[in-house]
Amino acid sequence: MSDTPAGLFLGQSDEGQDQALLFHRANRHGVVAGATGTGKTVTLQILAQGFSDAGVPVFCADVKGDLSGISQIGTPNEKLLARAADMGLALTPSAAPTVFWDLYGQKGHPIRTTVSEIGPVLMARMLDLNEVQEGVLTVVFHVADQEGLLLLDIDDLRSLLAYVGENAERIGREVGHVAPASIAAVQRAILQLEQQGGAAFFGEPALKLEDVIRVGLDGRGQVNVLDSTRLMNSPRLYAAFLLWLLSELFEQLPEVGDPEKPRLVFFFDEAHLLFNDAPRALLEKVEQVVRLIRSKGVGVYFVTQNPADIPDSVLAQLGNRIQHALRAYTPSEQKGLKAAAQSFRPNPAFDTAEAIQALGVGEALVSVLDDKGAPTVVARTRIRPPASRLGPATEAERAAVIAASPVQGRYEPVLDRESAEEVLAARHAAVEREAEVQADLKAQGRVKGGAGAAQDHDGDDVRPAPARRKRTSNRQTPMEALTKSVRRTAGSTLTRELLRGVLGSLRRR
């Protein structure tokens, strides 16, 4: 059997029954679980290429680098050909139309988004902040919104943190106390993120979803492979990025209900990293997105070692389940094994818990949703061989795929437009220039309340003489009255003497 318009062929059960994942139930989500080395990556590769052949775009993370082989034509060995023949599968080696992505821009096209789009909750998750520090980060985002400051990259966030610290008293009166110690802690966390290379993720041009949800002219969906070999060294950044992308899909895609096939299938590998030590608010967000994104036509498949890694509230929404082998040596592992077995609809032909431990490489317990949306009875299944290469692509092969990519050159150049850092730097420069002008005026003694007189090089006072103050009243001062009295007296005496001289001369004549 091969893939049909109705479903994706997964493999064949021990009873000879074909196991297929129905496309119109694929948006009901799923889980692929199993211990290391049991074949989870191959199953993910089969699912990704099967959806692609059906015209469904796929986004998946390549944690170990093996998934890159999906971009290359397979060369099946005799064992794989024999398994395909036993299943009646017409195995035609082929490669999937692949686009490689990399947050660091080294093994794929760079992926960026802005700090504003990430938001304070996921940013706090990336920075591993406590509740108080997350509150400070929320204040920073609030100030950015209030003052119209764009938060595009890490430098913008750092500048705005400094701005909030400098104006903590004013801002604190509006939104609550902002402790300098908390601001310093957030700054240190940002520095750690930069040292891990996380700063490359923030900036522009930001990723456009249409470059991920793409169907080629041949009708096959694009397989987006995120190289995560380096990203796994920053597990919180990895988990936060995938959750951000999932949230963007949820917010931007329109409602479509239950389509004949998904609009996009999203594989979240190493899913336990998303839930480890996650705060309750983040878990609630994940649960909400997984529950509601189904109506957007997006199927989410978590890939993890044990289903117990996924909270029950999320696990309950995963209808399609593929369980590879688990080992149970410790009490906690036995507990996880029991939980995994109980999550399946039991098959009277075997004990589910025992079967999980006895599975070989390339075998799995499979239970998918039927036409009515009910889970099928669990079946022990041999997984089909892939049509693409088992194992990683070479560096030269990867480079060739990147060069022929439909988005080649679109995200490589970095766009640096005016944002919070530049605006705040301009404000600070303007304040400094004003301070310099005031200082110069004081030095010249031209500013009211200046600090003393200006002096020349010899130390002499060269301050200009103060201008005569204008009278503010018509009343005479005592000195003015005395001066006028003296003038009048002197004038009267002189007048009398002149008159006496004139009259005397007239008498003598």
QUIFENRA-V264519 format. One record per pair of residues at least 12 apart in sequence whose ideal C-beta (glycine too) atoms are under 7 Angstrom apart, sorted by sequence separation. I is the first residue (numbers start at 1). J is the second residue. D is the distance in whole Angstrom. If there is no record, write none. Layout:
# QUIFENRA-V264519
I&J&D ; I&J&D
This chain:
# QUIFENRA-V264519
8&20&6 ; 32&44&6 ; 48&60&6 ; 168&180&7 ; 212&224&5 ; 274&286&7 ; 341&353&4 ; 7&20&4 ; 8&21&5 ; 124&137&5 ; 352&365&7 ; 365&378&5 ; 366&379&5 ; 7&21&6 ; 120&134&7 ; 123&137&6 ; 164&178&6 ; 326&340&6 ; 7&22&5 ; 8&23&7 ; 76&91&6 ; 165&180&6 ; 249&264&7 ; 338&353&6 ; 341&356&6 ; 365&380&6 ; 366&381&4 ; 6&22&6 ; 7&23&6 ; 44&60&6 ; 144&160&6 ; 302&318&7 ; 337&353&6 ; 340&356&6 ; 1&18&5 ; 6&23&7 ; 76&93&7 ; 120&137&5 ; 143&160&7 ; 323&340&6 ; 363&380&7 ; 364&381&6 ; 75&93&7 ; 120&138&5 ; 165&183&5 ; 363&381&7 ; 445&463&5 ; 74&93&4 ; 164&183&7 ; 337&356&6 ; 363&382&6 ; 364&383&6 ; 73&93&5 ; 140&160&5 ; 246&266&6 ; 306&326&7 ; 362&382&7 ; 363&383&7 ; 49&70&6 ; 73&94&6 ; 120&141&5 ; 140&161&6 ; 143&164&6 ; 344&365&6 ; 362&383&5 ; 45&67&6 ; 48&70&6 ; 73&95&5 ; 161&183&6 ; 321&343&7 ; 345&367&6 ; 41&64&7 ; 44&67&7 ; 72&95&5 ; 321&344&7 ; 344&367&5 ; 71&95&6 ; 140&164&6 ; 290&314&6 ; 41&66&5 ; 45&70&5 ; 71&96&7 ; 139&164&6 ; 161&186&6 ; 355&380&6 ; 41&67&6 ; 70&96&5 ; 161&187&6 ; 242&268&6 ; 287&313&5 ; 291&317&6 ; 352&378&6 ; 71&98&4 ; 287&314&6 ; 290&317&5 ; 70&98&6 ; 143&171&6 ; 283&311&6 ; 286&314&6 ; 308&336&4 ; 158&187&7 ; 328&357&6 ; 306&336&5 ; 326&356&5 ; 327&357&7 ; 345&375&5 ; 347&377&5 ; 350&380&7 ; 23&54&6 ; 243&274&6 ; 271&302&4 ; 308&339&5 ; 325&356&6 ; 326&357&6 ; 345&376&7 ; 347&378&5 ; 139&171&7 ; 158&190&6 ; 266&298&6 ; 268&300&7 ; 271&303&6 ; 272&304&5 ; 307&339&7 ; 308&340&7 ; 325&357&7 ; 345&377&5 ; 346&378&7 ; 347&379&7 ; 142&175&6 ; 157&190&7 ; 266&299&7 ; 271&304&4 ; 307&340&5 ; 323&356&6 ; 345&378&6 ; 239&273&5 ; 263&297&4 ; 264&298&5 ; 265&299&5 ; 266&300&5 ; 267&301&5 ; 268&302&5 ; 269&303&4 ; 270&304&7 ; 275&309&7 ; 306&340&7 ; 325&359&4 ; 344&378&4 ; 116&151&5 ; 238&273&6 ; 239&274&4 ; 262&297&5 ; 263&298&6 ; 268&303&7 ; 275&310&6 ; 324&359&6 ; 115&151&4 ; 139&175&5 ; 154&190&6 ; 198&234&6 ; 262&298&6 ; 265&301&7 ; 267&303&6 ; 275&311&6 ; 307&343&6 ; 114&151&7 ; 115&152&6 ; 196&233&7 ; 262&299&5 ; 272&309&4 ; 114&152&5 ; 115&153&7 ; 196&234&5 ; 235&273&5 ; 257&295&6 ; 259&297&5 ; 271&309&6 ; 8&47&7 ; 139&178&6 ; 198&237&5 ; 209&248&6 ; 250&289&5 ; 256&295&7 ; 271&310&6 ; 154&194&6 ; 201&241&7 ; 209&249&7 ; 255&295&5 ; 256&296&6 ; 324&364&5 ; 115&156&6 ; 196&237&7 ; 255&296&6 ; 256&297&4 ; 323&364&6 ; 8&50&4 ; 115&157&5 ; 136&178&6 ; 247&289&6 ; 250&292&6 ; 322&364&5 ; 323&365&4 ; 8&51&7 ; 209&252&6 ; 243&286&7 ; 246&289&6 ; 250&293&5 ; 253&296&4 ; 52&96&5 ; 249&293&6 ; 253&297&7 ; 322&366&5 ; 52&97&7 ; 154&199&4 ; 253&298&7 ; 8&54&7 ; 136&182&4 ; 250&296&6 ; 321&367&5 ; 3&50&6 ; 49&96&5 ; 136&183&6 ; 246&293&7 ; 249&296&7 ; 48&96&7 ; 154&202&5 ; 320&368&5 ; 133&182&5 ; 137&186&6 ; 153&202&5 ; 249&298&5 ; 320&369&6 ; 3&53&6 ; 132&182&6 ; 136&186&6 ; 153&203&4 ; 213&263&7 ; 319&369&5 ; 3&54&7 ; 152&203&6 ; 213&264&5 ; 133&185&5 ; 152&204&6 ; 133&186&5 ; 246&300&7 ; 319&375&6 ; 129&186&7 ; 127&186&7 ; 129&189&6 ; 128&189&7 ; 127&189&4 ; 127&190&7 ; 127&193&6 ; 126&193&6 ; 126&198&7 ; 12&87&5 ; 11&87&7 ; 1&87&7 ; 1&88&5 ; 2&89&6 ; 115&202&5 ; 1&89&6 ; 2&90&5 ; 113&201&7 ; 114&202&7 ; 112&201&6 ; 113&202&7 ; 117&206&7 ; 110&200&7 ; 111&201&7 ; 112&202&7 ; 114&204&7 ; 112&203&5 ; 112&204&6 ; 114&206&6 ; 104&197&6 ; 112&205&7 ; 113&206&5 ; 112&206&6 ; 113&207&6 ; 105&200&6 ; 112&207&6 ; 104&200&5 ; 111&207&5 ; 103&200&6 ; 103&201&5 ; 128&236&6 ; 126&236&6 ; 125&236&6 ; 126&237&5 ; 126&240&5 ; 125&240&5 ; 122&240&5 ; 97&216&5 ; 108&227&5 ; 107&227&4 ; 122&243&6 ; 122&244&6 ; 97&220&5 ; 99&222&6 ; 101&224&6 ; 101&225&7 ; 97&222&6 ; 98&223&5 ; 99&224&5 ; 100&225&5 ; 101&226&5 ; 102&227&4 ; 97&223&6 ; 101&227&7 ; 104&230&6 ; 118&244&6 ; 96&223&5 ; 98&225&6 ; 100&227&6 ; 103&231&6 ; 113&244&7 ; 103&241&7 ; 59&212&6 ; 70&223&6 ; 57&212&7 ; 70&225&7 ; 57&213&5 ; 57&214&6 ; 68&225&6 ; 125&282&6 ; 57&215&6 ; 67&225&6 ; 55&215&6 ; 121&281&6 ; 121&282&7 ; 58&221&6 ; 62&225&5 ; 55&219&5 ; 57&221&4 ; 62&226&6 ; 65&229&5 ; 55&220&6 ; 56&221&5 ; 57&222&5 ; 58&223&5 ; 59&224&4 ; 60&225&6 ; 61&226&5 ; 62&227&6 ; 63&228&5 ; 64&229&7 ; 55&221&5 ; 58&224&7 ; 62&228&6 ; 53&220&6 ; 61&228&5 ; 52&220&5 ; 52&221&5 ; 63&232&6 ; 51&221&6 ; 52&223&5 ; 48&223&5 ; 61&242&7 ; 214&406&7 ; 211&407&5 ; 56&261&6 ; 59&264&7 ; 55&261&7 ; 56&262&5 ; 61&267&7 ; 63&269&5 ; 205&411&6 ; 54&261&6 ; 57&264&5 ; 58&265&5 ; 59&266&5 ; 60&267&4 ; 63&270&6 ; 59&267&7 ; 61&269&4 ; 56&265&6 ; 60&269&7 ; 205&415&5 ; 203&414&6 ; 204&415&4 ; 204&417&7 ; 51&265&5 ; 48&267&7 ; 44&267&6 ; 27&258&7 ; 24&258&6 ; 26&261&7 ; 27&262&5 ; 24&260&5 ; 26&262&5 ; 23&260&6 ; 24&261&7 ; 23&261&4 ; 26&265&7 ; 44&303&6 ; 160&420&5 ; 29&290&6 ; 159&420&6 ; 163&424&5 ; 159&421&4 ; 40&303&6 ; 156&419&5 ; 156&420&4 ; 29&294&7 ; 156&421&5 ; 159&424&5 ; 28&294&6 ; 155&421&5 ; 27&294&5 ; 152&419&4 ; 32&301&6 ; 36&305&7 ; 150&419&4 ; 151&420&6 ; 27&297&6 ; 29&299&6 ; 31&301&7 ; 35&305&6 ; 150&420&6 ; 27&298&6 ; 29&300&5 ; 30&301&5 ; 31&302&5 ; 32&303&5 ; 33&304&6 ; 34&305&7 ; 149&420&4 ; 27&299&4 ; 29&301&7 ; 33&305&7 ; 26&299&5 ; 33&306&6 ; 33&307&5 ; 149&423&6 ; 31&307&6 ; 144&420&6 ; 31&310&7 ; 43&322&6 ; 40&324&6 ; 39&324&6 ; 38&324&4 ; 31&318&5 ; 38&325&4 ; 29&317&6 ; 30&318&5 ; 29&318&5 ; 30&319&7 ; 34&323&7 ; 29&319&6 ; 30&320&3 ; 31&321&5 ; 32&322&5 ; 33&323&5 ; 34&324&2 ; 35&325&6 ; 28&319&4 ; 30&321&6 ; 33&324&7 ; 34&325&6 ; 35&326&6 ; 107&398&7 ; 28&320&7 ; 34&326&7 ; 35&327&5 ; 96&388&6 ; 94&387&5 ; 95&388&5 ; 109&402&7 ; 25&319&7 ; 91&385&6 ; 93&387&6 ; 94&388&7 ; 108&402&6 ; 89&384&6 ; 92&387&6 ; 91&387&6 ; 109&405&7 ; 87&384&6 ; 100&398&6 ; 109&407&6 ; 21&320&6 ; 83&382&7 ; 112&411&7 ; 84&384&7 ; 84&385&5 ; 100&401&6 ; 110&411&5 ; 83&385&6 ; 100&402&6 ; 109&411&5 ; 110&412&7 ; 98&401&6 ; 80&385&4 ; 99&405&5 ; 33&340&7 ; 99&407&6 ; 76&385&6 ; 74&386&6 ; 74&387&5 ; 74&388&5 ; 75&389&7 ; 73&388&7 ; 74&389&5 ; 72&388&6 ; 73&389&7 ; 74&390&7 ; 72&389&4 ; 70&388&5 ; 69&388&6 ; 69&389&4 ; 43&364&7 ; 69&390&6 ; 72&393&5 ; 39&361&5 ; 69&391&5 ; 71&393&5 ; 38&361&6 ; 39&362&5 ; 69&392&6 ; 68&392&5 ; 69&393&6 ; 66&391&6 ; 68&393&4 ; 72&397&6 ; 66&392&5 ; 65&392&5 ; 68&398&6 ; 71&401&5 ; 46&383&7 ; 49&386&6 ; 46&384&6 ; 49&387&6 ; 49&388&6 ; 43&383&6 ; 46&386&5 ; 28&369&6 ; 42&383&7 ; 45&386&5 ; 45&388&7 ; 25&369&4 ; 39&383&6 ; 42&386&6 ; 28&373&7 ; 22&368&7 ; 19&366&5 ; 21&368&5 ; 22&369&7 ; 25&373&6 ; 42&390&7 ; 22&371&7 ; 10&366&6 ; 19&379&6 ; 17&379&7 ; 19&381&5 ; 13&379&4 ; 14&380&5 ; 13&380&6 ; 13&381&5 ; 12&381&7 ; 11&381&4 ; 12&382&6 ; 10&381&7 ; 11&382&5 ; 11&383&4 ; 10&383&6 ; 11&384&5 ; 10&384&6 ; 9&384&6
